[in-house]
Amino acid sequence: MAQGSEIADDFNNGRGPRQDGELSQRDYTHPAAGWGAAFSVGGVLIKNRRPVAGTAGMLRMNHEGKGFDCPGCAWPDDRHGLMLDLCENGVKHTTWEMTPKRVDASFFERHTVAELSAWTDYELEEAGRLTEPLVYDEGSDKYVPISWDEAFRLVGDALRGLDSPHQASFYTSGRLSNEATFLYQWWAREFGTNNLPDCSNMCHEASGRALEAALGTGKGLCDLPDWEHADLFLIIGVNAASNAPRMLTSLGEASKRGAQIIHINPMIEAAARDTIVPHDFLDMALLRATKIGDLDVQVRIGGDMAVLRSIAKVAFERAEADPDVLDRDFIAEHTAGFEEYRAAVARTSWAELVRGSGVAEETLRELADRYLRAERAIVSWCLGVTQHENSVDTIREIVNVLMLRGHIGKLGSGPSPVRGHSNVQGNRTCGIDNRPAEEWLARFDAVAGVVSPRERGLDTVDTLKGLLDGTVKVFVALGGNFVLAVPDTELAFRALRRAELTVQVSTKLNRSHLVHGRAALILPCFGRTEQDLGINGNQQVTAEDAMSYVNLSQGKRKPASPHLRSEVAILAGMASATLPESKTPWAWFAEDYDRIRDVMAEAIEGFDGFNRRVREPLGFRIAQPARDRVFRTKTGKAEFHAAALPDIELPTGQLMLATQRSHDQWNTTIYSNNDRYRGVKNSRTVLFMNAEDMAERGFEEFARIDIESFSRDGRTRKVTGYQAVAYKIPRGNVIGYMPELNVLCGLAEQSGQSDQPLMKHVAVRVTKSSAPAAG
């Protein structure tokens, strides 16, 4: 893209339904969830023509042993047998998959790829479930049927024809089961590459790296019993009502027992005020809301580390008069680097903390006072923390603050990241990792009888760069909508179209099927709700949630088509065709997933007795040594980290953009153009702005605007015809929706600490537009 060029018209539009009304916005004043969620669920069931089947599915969702694991978020299932352990977005996600509509051979006979490319992303997914394997026919510009064996042969021939295994990249979203994940990484590594990018590279890579360095584990330490015992929560960069709605239950219960809940976020979200949990029938009947927010700290985008450092600043000030403010026994026995950290805090002035956070000193001190009075504290965070340049330093500061009070390895305390997709944590546990540890590879190789490569593989951004420069020629994606999930959307389109072969394993039609390589396959798989029959009956798969619990999942519905195959079967077919001399029994594994689990029990730490333990009530939790204060770090102790505060100042006239999901959206799947909790109706091409920033630029409410971003690569990227919406956010900050605004985040905008794209840290200029409103 030339310097200063504008984005093509295709990227100025929203990715929901075609706009059928004028933009409107008003503050949402109702409790989160409650009747708003109940009415939304009812509307979804009717719209998808699933009032009976959908309701039956709701009763089976998240019930181990007799139901299926929600294909949405990774929040843990209730451990006390709750009958309706589900949420509005989980129901949307499930019924979206259960649609009676079908995208079959006759559909593709009627529509060319060029024609479908003009459809909205909503229309593509709304078309229905894919029913049979398809291959792109260049002559007709259509996808046409192909047999499974021919499809597998095409994949195998393409991969064996490469000059190097490193010319292929194997991507996965977070919905893949543990069993399929394990076979996927086995296939890639036996083939000879660690090119295993995944959605974690864009979401929680920073969390894993920070926690690994500080505590010797890449995962959070808390579980639901901790959430049931904590008396203070810091919720940072999380909109629980949309991102993990079942978290509202835990927050509501915490509030009822008197716990303090503090939200640190540029936006004051609906989930920071109050909620009515729909399965609390009495509360629903009486319209009785529960407060789930005691203090809002409106931090500027990227200022979270300064907020956390202010807590440490107050702690050290008070410790001069009262040594018990710090847990000196824990610090002395279990930590390293304390004195260096104390010196770093002493060097940080209050002026720096106020400027860096955008929060008044009085508010910072109130926050610190509440934290220091807590006996058991949990800090929970999501992408509002991770998608920044200094995200690893920020998360390590979270651990620093927890360690000052001994909130590591103690009931009701600890770090608790909110993971996104349902099995994204299990994907990493079971081997999807472009930077695998030698210990993991050595154990896997010994069990599998292979020799895995040791070179660092490509992550998500590296894969895009490889596709662009021609060093990556084959791209395989297990789930997801890759081309819309990644940054620099226009460039990502160009990258995928340069591939020799793209392979998409999917349930529904999406944009990534239309932005394809010279050869392209669509391989349709079962959904999470559908039967998967093996030699011993209906098969079960497993997933690992955000708190390290491993649970069984079993679909009961008849598959959308007799031609679908499971993810495991599709992987086995591709692997067999790629590695015809392999001694790995791919087809044998696909017949009975217990066989895969038996191997995993030997190959993966914490999975011993896998088949037995996962069939116990509620499954099992993978052991976390750091939970027992056993720290697998270089020093054998929990590590303090003495980093300087980041400089997040921008040149005059520029603003800091963060992208986010709307409420009526799950990842790149968009259900409508509305965002109930932010009061927006009929548009996704909006930019939330501080009213004073709008006035300074002469913008009236809903004024048409252009948004231009600035990248380290020296290029600018611009979308036109957006509309400005006044919202209560800190000055100098603006917020808009992904995936639409991913186009503004250049590939060069990548954290040097985590390698994550900086989706929530994009420098932009906003100006009046003469363009018509984007659609």
PAMI-57298 format. One record per residue: y, z, x of N, C-alpha, C in turn; residue in one letter. Coordinates in steps of 0.2 Angstrom, whole numbers, plus 5000, padded with zeros to 4 digits. Each point is the difference from the previous one (the first is absolute). Example, Ala and Ser with C-alpha at 12.3 -4.5 7.8 and 13.67 -1.06 7.14 Angstrom:
PAMI-57298
497250395066500650004996500650005004a 500549964998500650015004500550034996s 
***
This chain:
PAMI-57298
499450005004500650004996500650005004m 500549964999500649995004500450064999a 500450025006500450064999500549994994q 500150054996500549994995499749974994g 499449975000499849964994499850054994s 500049974994499950034994499249994999e 499850054996499350004998499949944994i 499549965000499849954995500050034993a 500249964995500150024994499450044997d 499449985002499450044998500050075002d 500350025005500050075002500650044997f 500449974996500650044997499850034993n 499449984997499850024994499650065000n 500050034994499550064999499349974999g 499550055002499349984999499750034994r 500450024995499750024994500049954995g 499950014994500049954994500749965001p 500049954997500749964999500550044996r 500650015003500450044997500249984993q 500050044995500149984993500550044996d 500550035004500550044998500550025005g 500550034998500650025005499850075003e 500250005007499950075003500350054997l 499750064999500350064997499850065005s 500450055000499850065004500350064997q 499650064999500350064998499550055003r 500350065001499650055003499450034996d 499550015003499450024996500050085000y 500050034995500150074999499450044998t 499549964998499450034997499550035006h 499650054998499550025006499649945002p 499850015007499549955002499450014997a 499649944999499450004997500150014992a 499750054997500150014993499949954995g 500450004995499949954995500249935002w 500449995005500249945003499449965003g 499650045004499449985002499549984995a 499950054995499549994995500149934996a 500749994998500149944996499949945005f 500250015006499949945005499249985000s 499650055001499349995000499749974994v 500350024994499849974994500249934999g 500649985003500249935000499649965005g 499850035005499649965005499349984997v 499750054997499349994997500149954994l 500550004996500149954995500149935003i 500550005005500249935003499449975003k 499650045003499449975004499449994995n 500150024994499449994995499450045002r 500250065002499450055002500150074997r 500250004994500150074997499450045000p 499449974999499450045000499750015007v 499949945003499750005007500450035005a 500749994999500450045005500050074999g 500050034994499950074998499450035003t 499449964999499450025003500050015008a 500449955003500050005007500450065002g 500650024996500350055002499650075001m 499550004995499650065000499550005006l 499949945003499550005006500450005007r 500749995000500350005006500150065004m 499850005006500150065004499550054999n 499449994997499550054999499449985004h 499950035005499449985005499350014996e 499649965002499350004997499949974994g 500549994996500049964994500549954998k 500550005005500549954999500349975006g 500549965000500349975006500650035003f 500149995006500650025003500649954998d 500650034999500649964998500149955005c 500149944999500249955005500750015002p 500450054997500750005002500150055006g 500350054999500250055006499550045003c 500150035005499550045004500150074999a 500350024994500150084999499350024998w 499850065003499350034998499950014993p 499349994998499850024994500050084999d 500250014993500050074999499350045001d 500050065003499450035002499750054995r 500350004994499850054995499849964994h 499849945000499749974995500549974994g 500649995002500549984995499749934996l 500150004994499749944996500449945001m 500750015000500549945000500350005007l 499750005005500350005007500249935002d 500549984997500349935001500750004998l 500349945001500850004999500149934997c 500749994999500249944997499949945004e 500150015006500049945005499249985001n 499650055000499349995001499749964994g 500250024994499849964994500349935000v 500649995003500249935000499649965005k 499950035006499649975005499349984998h 499750054996499349994998500049944994t 500450014995500049954995500249935002t 500450005005500249935003499449975003w 499650045002499349975003499549984994e 500150044995499549994994500249944995m 500549975002500349954995499449954998t 500149974994499549954998500149935002p 500649995003500249945002499649985006k 499949935001499649985006500349945003r 500050005007500249945004499449975003v 499849954996499349965002500249935002d 499449965001500149945002500449954996a 500050014993500449964996500850025001s 500150065001500750025002500349965006f 499649995005500249975006500049924999f 499649984995500049934998500749984997e 500350054997500649994996500650015005r 500050035005500550025004500049995008h 500449965003500049995007500350075003t 499950005007500350065003500849995000v 500349945001500749994999500350034994a 499649984994500250024994500050084999e 499550035002499950075000500550045005l 500249975005500550035004500750014997s 500149964994500650014997499950064995a 499450024999500050064995500250065003w 500250054996500250065003499450045002t 500150055004499450045002499750044995d 500450024995499750034994499549954996y 500349944999499649954997499349995003e 500050005007499449985004499550064998l 500250065001499550054999499850014992e 500549994996499950004993499549954997e 499949945004499549954998499350035000a 499850055003499450034999499550005006g 499450024999499550015005499749945003r 500050005007499649945003499350004998l 499749955000499350004997499449975005t 500249965005499649965004500349995007e 499649995005500349985007500349934999p 500649995004500449944999500249985007l 500149945001500249975007500649954998v 500550005005500549964999499949935001y 500249954996499949935001500649975001d 500249975006500649985002500249944996e 499549954999500149944996500350014993g 499850054997500250014993500550064999s 500150035006500450065000499850054995d 499350014999499750054996499550045003k 499950064997499450035002499449984996y 499449995003499449974996499450055002v 499550004996499550045001499649995006p 499750055003499649995006499450054999i 499449995002499550045000500150065005s 499750064999500150055004499749985007w 499449975000499749985007500549965004d 500349954996500449955003500750045003e 500250044996500650045002499850045006a 499550045000499850045006499949955006f 499749944999499949955006500749985003r 500549994995500749985002500350055005l 499950074998500350055004499650015006v 499449995000499650015006500249945005g 500049944998500149955004500750005003d 500550024996500750015003500050055005a 499750064999500150055005499649995006l 499449975000499649985006500349945004r 500549964996500349955003500650025004g 500250065000500650025004499950015007l 500549995004499950015007499950075002d 500350054996499950075001500050044994s 499650054999500050044994500750034999p 500450005005500750034999500449954996h 499849944999500449964996499950014992q 499650054998499950024993500350074999a 500250014994500350064998499750024993s 499850075000499650024994500450064997f 500449984994500450054997499750034994y 500250064999499750044993500650044997t 500050004994500450044996499650074999s 500350054997499750064999499550014995g 499849954996499650014995499349995002r 499849985006499349985002499650075000l 499450004998499650065000499850025008s 499850065001499850025006499449955003n 499549994996499549965002500249935002e 500449974996500249935001500550005007a 500450055000500450015006499650005007t 499450044999499650015006499749945002f 499749964995499749935002500649955002l 500650014997500549955002500250015008y 500150065002500250015007499449995004q 499450014998499449985004499949925001w 500249974995500049925000500549985006w 500650034999500549985005499950025007a 499750065001499950025007499449975003r 499549984995499449975003500249935002e 500449974996500349935001500450005007f 500450065001500350005007500750025000g 500350034994500750015000500250074997t 500550035002500350064996500649984996n 500149934999500549984995499950024993n 500150074999499950034993500650034997l 500549964999500650024996499850034993p 500450054998500050024993500650034998d 500050024993500750024997500250065003c 499650045004500350065003500549985006s 499949945003500549985005500750004997n 500049994993500749994997500250074997m 499550044999500250064995500050075004c 499450025003499950075002499850005008h 500149945003499850005007500450055004e 500650024998500450055004499750074998a 499850014994499750064999499450025004s 499549955001499450005004500250025007g 500449965003500250015007500350065001r 500550024996500350075001499650064999a 499550004995499650054999499450005006l 499849955002499549995006500350035006e 500749995001500350025006500150085000a 500250024994500250074999499450054999a 499549974996499550054998499349975002l 499949945002499449985002499649974994g 500349984995499749974994500549954997t 499849954998500549954997500150014992g 499750064997500050014993500450064999k 500250014994500350064997499550065000g 500250065000499550055001499950044993l 500449984995500050044993499549974996c 499850044995499649984995500250034993d 499749984995500350034993500050075000l 499550045002500150075000500650035004p 500249965005500750025004500649994995d 500049944996500549994995500050054995w 499450034999500050064994500250065003e 500150015007500250075002500750005004h 500349945001500650005003500650034996a 500550035003500550024996500749965002d 499949955004500649965001499849935002l 500349954997499849935002500749965002f 499949975006500549955002499849934998l 500249964995499849944998500549955003i 499849965005500549965004499849924999i 500549974998499949924999499549984995g 499950044995499549994995500250004993v 499949954996500149994993499450014997n 499850074999499350014997499849974994a 500549994995499949984993499849935000a 500149965005499849935001499449995005s 500150045006499649985006499350044999n 500050064998499450044999500150054994a 500049974994500250044994499550064998p 499450005003499650054999500250065004r 500449995005500350055004500550054995m 500249974995500550044995499650064997l 499349994999499650064998500050055005t 499949995006500150055005500650035001s 500649964999500650035001500250044994l 499849984994500150044994499750075000g 499350005002499750065001500350055005e 500249975006500450045005500650034997a 500449964996500650034998499950054995s 499450004996499950054995499850065003k 499750005006499850065004500650035004r 500649965000500650035003500149975007g 499649945002500249975007500649964999a 500350005006500749965001499849935002q 500349954997499949935001500749975002i 500049975006500649975002499949935002i 500449964997500049925001500549985005h 499849965005500449985005500049925000i 500549974997500049934998500749974999n 500149945002500749974999500149994992p 499549994996500050004993499850074997m 500350024995499750054996499649974994i 499350015001499649964996499850054994e 499749964995499850044994499550065001a 499649985005499550055002500350065004a 500650005001500450065004500350054994a 499949984994500350044995499550044996r 499649974995499550034996499549954998d 499550034997499449964998499750034994t 499649964996499550024995499449965002i 499550035002499449975002499649984994v 499849944999499849984993499350034998p 499650035005499450034998500150074998h 500650035001500250064997500249994993d 499650004995500149984993500550054997f 500050065001500450054997500849985002l 500049995007500749985002500249944997d 499649955000500249944997500250014992m 499650044997500250014993500650034999a 500250055004500650045000500649975004l 499949945003500549975004500250055006l 499550045002500250065005499949975007r 500649995003500049985007499950055005a 499849995006499950045006500549985005t 500450045003500449985005499649995007k 500149955003499649985006500549995006i 500650025000500550005005500550055000g 500150045006500450065000500649985004d 500049955005500649985004499949925002l 500549974999500049935002500549995006d 499749975006500449995006500049935000v 500649974999500149935000500249975007q 499549995004500049985007500249935000v 500449985005500149935001499449965003r 499949944999499449965002499950015008i 499550025002499850015007500250075003g 500350054995500350065002499550065000g 499449994998499550054999499950045006d 500049985006499850045006500650055001m 500649984998500650045001499950064995a 499849994994499950054995499550055002v 499449975003499550055003500250045006l 500449975004500250035006500550064998r 500449994994500450054998499650074998s 499449994997499650054999499850045006i 499849965005499950045007500650035003a 500549974999500750035003500150074997k 499950004993500150074997499550055002v 499449975000499450055002500150035007a 500349965005500150035006500650055000f 500549984996500650045000499850074997e 499650004995499850064997499550045004r 499649975004499550035004500350045005a 500649995002500450045005500050074997e 500150014994500150074997499350024997a 499649964998499450014996499449965003d 499750035005499449965004499549974995p 499950044994499549984996500149944996d 500649975000500149934997499549955003v 499950015006499549955003499350035001l 499549964999499350035001499849995007d 500250065004500050005007499250005002r 499650034996499350005002499749935000d 500149964995499849944999500349955006f 500650015001500449965005499750015007i 499950065001499750025007499349985001a 499650014995499349985001499849934999e 500349974995499849934998500449945001h 500650015004500549955000500249995008t 500249945001500349985007500749974999a 500450005004500749975000500550044996g 499950064999500450044995500750005004f 500150025006500650015003500449945001e 499749955001500349935000500349984993e 499650024995500349994994500650044998y 499950065002500650054998500649985004r 499949975006500649985003500349944997a 499649954997500249944997500450024994a 499850054996500350024994500750035002v 500050045005500650035003500649955001a 499749945003500549955002500349964994r 499650014995500249964994500650044996t 500649984999500550034997500049994992s 500350054997500149994993500349944998w 500549985004500449944998499549945000a 499650005005499549945000499550014994e 499850064998499550004995500449984993l 500650024999500349984994500149925000v 500349985006500149925000499349965000r 499550035003499449965000499650004993g 500150064996499750004994500449984994s 500750005001500449994994500050054995g 499850065002500050064996500450065002v 500450034996500450055002499650065003a 500450035005499650065004499850054995e 500450024995499850054995499449984996e 499949944999499349984996499550015005t 500149975006499550015005499750075002l 500550055000499950075001499650034994r 500249974994499650034994499349975000e 499949945002499349985001499650045005l 500350015005499750045006499850074997a 500550034997499950074997499450004995d 499949954996499450004995499449995004r 500049955005499449995004499850075004y 500550035003499850065004499850064996l 500150004993499850054996499349994998r 499749945001499349984997499550035005a 499550034996499450025004499549945001e 500049954996499549955000500449944998r 500049955005500549944999499649935001a 500149964996499749935001500649955000i 499949955005500549955001499649934998v 500349974995499649944998500549945001s 499849945002500449945001499749944998w 500449955000499749934998500449955004c 500149944998500349945003500750015002l 500350044996500750025001500250035007g 499450025003500150035007499749955005v 499449974998499749965005500349935002t 500349974995500249935002500750005003q 500150045006500650005004499850005007h 500549985004499949995007499850075003e 500350054998499850075004499550044995n 499649964997499550044995499550055003s 499849985006499550045003500350075002v 500649995003500450065002500250044994d 500149974994500250044994499450044998t 499449975000499450034997499850065005i 500149985006499950065005500450064999r 500649984998500550054998499850044994e 499649974996499750044994499550055003i 499649975004499550055003500350065004v 500649985004500350055004500350064995n 500349984994500250054996499550044997v 499449974998499450034997499850055006l 499949985006499850055005500450065001m 500649995000500550065001499850064995l 499749984995499850064995499350015000r 499649965004499350015000499649964994g 500449954997499749974994499549955002h 499650015004499449955002499450045000i 499549974997499350044999500150064996g 500450004995500050064996500049984993k 499750034996499949994993500749994996l 500149954997500749994996500549975005g 499849975006500649985004499749945004s 500549965002499849945005500449944998g 499849955004500349934999499549964995p 500449974995499649974995500349934998s 499849955004500349934999499749974993p 500449974996499849974994499849925002v 499349995000499849935001500149964994r 500049945001500149954995499449984996g 499749945002499449974997499450045000h 499649994996499450054998499650015006s 499849965004499650015006500349985007n 500650005000500449985006499850055006v 499950074998499850055006499349985002q 499549994995499349985001500049945004g 500449954999500049945005500050025007n 500550045002500150025007499450045002r 499850054996499450045002499449965002t 499949954996499449965000500149945005c 500550005004500049955005500649945000g 500450004995500549955000500650025004i 500049985006500550035005500049955005d 500649975001500149965006500150035007n 500150074999500050045007499550055000r 499349985000499550054999499950045006p 499850074999499950045005499449995003a 499950015007499449985004499450054997e 500250064998499550044997499749974994e 500449984996499749974993499649945002w 500249955004499749945002499350025003l 500050045005499450025003499450024995a 500250054996499650024995499749954995r 500549964998499849944996499549955003f 500249985006499649965004499350025001d 499950075002499350025001499650004994a 500350014994499650004994499949934997v 500549965001500049934997499649955005a 500050025006499649955005500549945002g 500650015000500549955002500450025005v 500449955003500550025005500749984998v 500350054997500749984997500549995006s 500549954998500549995005500450065001p 500350015006500550065001500749985000r 500249945000500749985000500350024994e 500750025000500450014994500049944996r 499950014993500049944996500749994997g 500149954996500649994996500150044994l 500650034999500250034994500349954995d 500350024995500249964995500649955002t 500550035003500549965003499849955005v 499650035005499749965005499649944997d 499750014995499649944997500549954997t 500550024997500549954998500349965006l 500150045005500349965006499549955003k 499350025000499549965002499949944996g 500150014994499949944995500649955001l 500650035002500649965001499949965006l 499850035006499949965006499449975001d 499550004995499449975001499450035004g 500150065002499550045003499550034995t 500250014994499550024995499949944995v 499449984999499949944997499650014993k 499650055000499650024994500350074997v 500150004994500350074997499550014994f 499750065000499650034995500350064997v 500150004993500350064997499550034995a 499850065000499650044995500550034996l 500249974994500450044995500849995002g 500450024996500750005001500349934999g 500750005001500449944999500450005006n 499749985006500350015006500749975001f 500049944998500749965001500650034997v 499950044995500550044997500150075002l 499550035003500050075002500350005007a 500049955004500350005007500749995000v 500450015006500749995000500149935001p 500749985000500249935002499649954996d 500150004993499649964996500049935001t 500649975001500049935001499649985006e 500150045005499749985007499250014999l 499850054996499350024998499749944997a 500449974995499749944997499849945005f 500549995005499949955005499450025004r 499950065002499550025004499349994997a 499950024994499349994996499949925000l 500549964999499949934999499849975006r 500150035006499849975006499350025002r 499650044996499350025002499649944999a 499450005003499549954999499650014994e 499950074999499650024994500350074998l 500150014993500150064997499550024995t 499850065000499550024996500250064996v 500050004994500350064995499450024996q 499850065001499550044995500450044995v 500049984994500550024995499750014993s 500350034996499850014993500449954995t 500750005002500549964996500449955004k 500249954997500449955003500750035002l 500249995007500750025002500349955005n 500650025002500449955004499649995007r 499650045002499649995007499549944999s 499849984994499549954999500449935000h 500650004999500449945000500449995007l 500150055004500249995006499550005005v 499749955002499350005003500049955006h 499450015004499949955005499849934998g 499949965006499849934998499450004996r 499550055002499450014996500150074997a 499850014994500050064996499550024995a 499850065000499550034996500250054996l 499850014993500150054996499350034998i 499950065002499350034999500150064995l 499849994994500150054995499550065000p 500250064999499650065001500050044994c 499550054999500150054995500650045000f 500250024994500550055000499750075000g 500450055001499750075001499750034994r 500149974994499750024994499449974998t 499849955004499449954998499350025003e 499549994997499350015002499949965007q 499650035004499849975006499350015001d 499649954998499350014999499649995007l 499650055003499649995006499350004998g 499650015005499350004999499750064996i 500550055000499850064997500450024994n 500349954998500550014994500750005002g 500450034995500750005001500350035007n 500349975004500250035007500650044999q 500150055005500650045000500349995007q 500650005000500450005007500450065000v 500350015006500450065001500749995003t 500450044999500750005002500250075003a 500550005005500350065002500750014998e 500250054997500650014997500550025005d 500650024998500650025005499850075003a 499650034998499850075002499350015003m 499749945002499449995004499450024996s 500050004993499550014996499649934999y 499449995000499649945000499650014993v 500149954996499750004993499749944998n 499550004996499649944997500449974995l 499949944999500349964995499549954997s 500049994993499549964998500349964993q 500049945001500349964994499449994995g 500250004993499649994995500149944996k 500549965001500249954995499649935003r 499849964995499749945002500649965004k 499849975006500449965004500449944996p 500649995002500449954997499749935000a 499549995004499649935001499450015003s 499549974998499350005004500049985007p 500649965002500049975006500350055005h 500350064998500350045005499550035004l 500250035006499650035005500450075002r 499650045002500450065003500349995007s 500550045001500350005007499550005006e 499550044999499550015005499549945000v 499949974995499649945000500349945003a 500749994998500449955003500150015008i 500150065002500050015007499449995004l 499450024997499449985003499849935000a 500249964995499949935000500549975006g 500650025000500449975006499850025006m 499850065001499750025007499449975002a 499549994995499449965002500149935002s 500549974997500249935001500349995007a 500450065002500450005006499650015006t 499550054999499650025005499249994999l 499849945000499349984998499550035004p 500250025007499550035004500050085000e 500450034996500150074999499450034998s 499950065003499450054998500250044995k 500750004998500250054994499749974994t 499750044996499749984993500550004995p 500549955000500550004995499849994993w 499549964998499849994993499650064998a 499650035005499750074998500450054998w 500650015004500550054998500349984993f 500149944998500349994994499650014994a 499350015001499550014995500150074998e 500250055004500050074999500550045004d 500550024997500550035004499850075003y 499550034998499850065003499849985008d 499749945001499949985007500650005004r 500549984997500750005004500250075002i 499950044995500250075000499650045006r 499449985000499550035005500349985007d 500249945001500349985007500650045001v 500450004995500750035001499950085001m 499550034998499950075001499950015007a 499749955004499950015007500649985004e 500349954997500649975004500650035000a 500250044994500750024999499950085000i 500550035004500050075000500250034993e 499750054998500150034994499649974994g 499649955001499649964995499350025000f 499850055004499350025000499850024993d 499349984999499850014993500349974994g 500349945002500549964995499750004993f 499449975000499749984993499950074996n 499850055004499950064996500650034998r 500550015005500650044999500449974994r 500149935000500449974996499850004993v 499350024999499750014993500150074997r 500250045005500250074997500650004996e 500050054995500650004996500749995003p 500449954998500649995003500049975007l 499449985003500049975007500150055005g 500349985005500150055006500749985004f 500250055003500649995004499850005008r 500349955003499949995007500450055004i 499650035004500350065004500649985004a 500550055000500649995004500050055006q 499849995006500050055005500750045000p 500649964999500650035001500150054994a 499749994995500050054994499850075003r 499550005004499750065003500450025007d 500649975001500450015006499649985006r 499649955000499749975005500349935001v 500449995005500549955001499749955006f 499949944998499749955005500649965003r 500450045003500649975003499850005008t 500549975004499950015007499950075003k 500450044997500150075002499550054996t 499749974995499650044996500350054995g 500749995000500450044995500449954996k 500350034995500549964996500649995004a 500349945000500549985004500750004997e 500550045002500749994998500249935003f 500649984997500249935002500850015001h 500349995006500750015000500449935001a 500049974994500449935000500750014998a 500449965002500750004998500149974993a 500550024997500149974993500249925001l 499849964995500149935001500749984998p 500349955003500749984998499949954995d 500250014994499949954994500749984997i 500550005004500649984998500049925001e 500449974995500049934999500749985002l 500149935002500749985001500450004993p 500750005000500450014995499849944995t 500050014994499849954995499349994998g 499650025004499250004999499850064996q 499449994996499750054997499350005002l 499750064998499250005002499649994993m 499649955001499649994994499350035001l 499750034994499350025000499749964994a 499449985001499749974994499550054997t 499849994993499650044997499749974994q 499550034997499749974994500350024994r 500049964995500250024993499550054997s 500150034994499550044997499549954997h 500249944997499549964997499749955005d 499750035005499849965006499550045004q 499449965002499650045005499949955006w 500250025006500149965006500349934998n 499749955001500349934998499949984993t 499650044996499949984993500550034996t 500449954996500550024996499949994993i 500050064996499949994993500549984995y 500650025002500649984996500650005005s 500649984997500650005003500450064999n 499750054997500350074999499850055005n 500450055001499950065004500250064996d 499650034996500250054995500350065004r 499850025005500250065003500749995003y 500249945002500749995002500449964995r 499750004994500449984994500249925000g 499649965004500249935001499549964995v 500449954996499649964996500249935002k 499549954999500149935001500149975006n 500050045006500149965006499750045006s 499849965005499850035006500449985006r 500549964999500449975005500750045000t 499950075001500550055000500150035007v 500650035001500150045006500350064998l 499750065001500350064998500550025005f 500650024998500650015005500350064998m 500350045005500550054999500649974996n 500350044995500549974996500749995005a 500150055005500549995004500049945004e 499449985003499849945004500249944996d 499850004993500149954996500849994999m 500350054999500850004998500349975007a 499850025005500349985007499949935001e 499549974997499949935001500249964994r 500350034995500349974994499449974995g 499450045000499549984996500150044993f 499949974995499950034993499350014999e 499850044995499350014998499749934998e 499449995003499649944999500349945003f 500550015005500349945003499549965004a 500049945000499649965004500250005008r 499550015004500150025007499549965004i 500249995006499549975005499850065005d 499450005003499850055005499849965006i 500350025005499949975007499750055005e 499549995003499750055005500149975007s 500050055004500149995007499350025004f 499849965005499450015003500050005007s 499650035004500050015007499849935003r 499849954996499849935003500749965000d 500550034997500749965000500149964994g 499550004996500149964994500250044994r 500349974995500250034994499649974994t 499850044995499749984994500450024994r 500049964995500450014994499749994994k 500050044995499949994993500649994996v 500049964995500649994996499950024993t 500650014996499950014993499750064997g 499950055005499850074998500650034996y 499850064997500550044996500150075002q 500650035001500150065002499950054995a 499750065001499950054995500250075003v 500550034997500350065002499450064999a 499950035006499550064999500250055005y 499850064999500250065004499550005006k 500349975005499750005007500550015005i 499850025006500650015005500349945002p 500750015002500449945002499649975006r 500149935000499849975006499249984999g 499750024995499349984998500049964994n 499549955000499849964995499349994999v 499750004994499349994999499849954995i 499549965001499849954996499249995000g 499849964996499249994999499749965005y 499450025002499549965003499549974995m 499749955001500049955006500649965000p 500450004995500649955000500450005007e 500250065002500450015005499750015007l 499349995000499750005007500249945004n 500349954996500249945003500650015005v 500350064999500650015005499850045006l 499450025000499750045006499749965005c 500349985005499749955005499450035004g 499649965003499450025003500250045006l 500649995003500350045006500250074998a 500050014993500250074998499450045000e 499750035005499450035001500150065004q 499750064998500150065004499750005007s 500350025005499750015006499650055001g 500050054995499650065000499349994996q 500149964994499450004996499849924999s 500449965002499849924999500149994993d 500250044996500149984993500649964998q 500049964996500649964997500550054997p 500749995002500550054998500249984993l 499650014995500249984993500550044997m 500150065002500550054998500550015005k 500149955004500650015005500249945002h 500349964995500349935001500850005000v 500349985005500750005000500249944996a 500550014995500249944996500850004999v 500249954998500749994997500049974993r 500350034996500049984993500749984998v 500049944997500649964998500049974993t 500649994997500049974994499749935000k 499649984995499749935000500349964995s 499949935001500249954995499449974997s 499450025003499449984997499850034993a 499749964996499750034994499650065001p 499950044995499650065001499349975001a 499650045005499449985001499550024995a 499549964999499550014994499450045002g 
***
